[in-house]
Amino acid sequence: MADRAGEFHSDVEPPRRPRPTVGRLLGGLLFGLVVAAALVGALLLGRPALDVDQQQAPHAPEAADGR
């Protein structure tokens, strides 16, 4: 009988999901905009640190020159 349990298919459909409300749609849109703005902000703030031309080699203090 355990073999037949896997073969059984019901013709009863599960209940449909309720349509999202306007507030829920706007909340999802707002969340997406916040995430996108955070990614753009992180890119803009991190861009100067990734710029190779602007980086200078750190200078060693005079005592560490070894002269």
Secondary structure, DSSP 8 states (H G I E B T S, - for coil): -HHHHTT--------------HHHHHHHHHHHHHHHHHHHHHHHHHHHHH-TTT-------GGGS--
